[in-house]
Amino acid sequence: MSKFARVTAQFLWRNLRYAVLSFALASCFVAPSPHAPALLLFMTPMLLLYFAAMATFTVIARPRAN
């Protein structure tokens, strides 16, 4: 997606607060209990994948040295 300039690392950084909100809402629906540790347990992998995508897009968008 980053090669086609649809999603960039800057776009993901700008929309981080919306991503965290959507991950929190998704984990509220998926978690079996309403306790905060369970919600964080479901939310952590989503955040890690989000940050991994940002790092990947940063590496892909870097210009190559010739």
C-alpha angles and dihedrals in degrees: 000000000000093000090059091047093240095120124019133179090251090055090051092048091049092051098041094113091055091048092052090048093050091046090051092050092046092050090050089059096042101041115095093220135035094235119122097234091056091050091049090048090058095039098051098071091049091052092047091052090048091053090045089055090051091051092047093049090049091054093045093049094051111109115244121241113238 
